[in-house]
Amino acid sequence: MPENTTPEPALLTIPDLVDRFGLTPGKIHRLIEDRHLAAIRVDGVLQVPSEFIQDDHPLPPLRGTLLALMDAGFSSDEATAWLLAENDELGERPVDALHAGRKSAVRRATQGLAF
């Protein structure tokens, strides 16, 4: 079986997202607060994994998945880690399944997490 060669995700800072989206820093923070994006702090700097972006906007099914994870008691850091880790039920990382249009499968995988 091949070794997992999934590279560490590229992380984007708020200024990176301002440039990419053409929005103000306040609007980027609002996207994070409203769960359109998830961010983690790395060395005190708020950063968003690049996999949470599609065509220069937040990955559309990400918000509903983040809300489901928050309802299950996950913190933003825990939700980000879950989305980026291999998932046995899905056979891939949840974020990859979201990019491939398998939102329903990802949401089903979140349902048992709160119990």
Summary of the structure (lengths in Angstrom):
residues: 115
radius of gyration: 14.0
end to end distance: 32.1
largest distance: 45.7
contacts: 304
relative contact order: 0.14
helix: 50%
strand: 15%
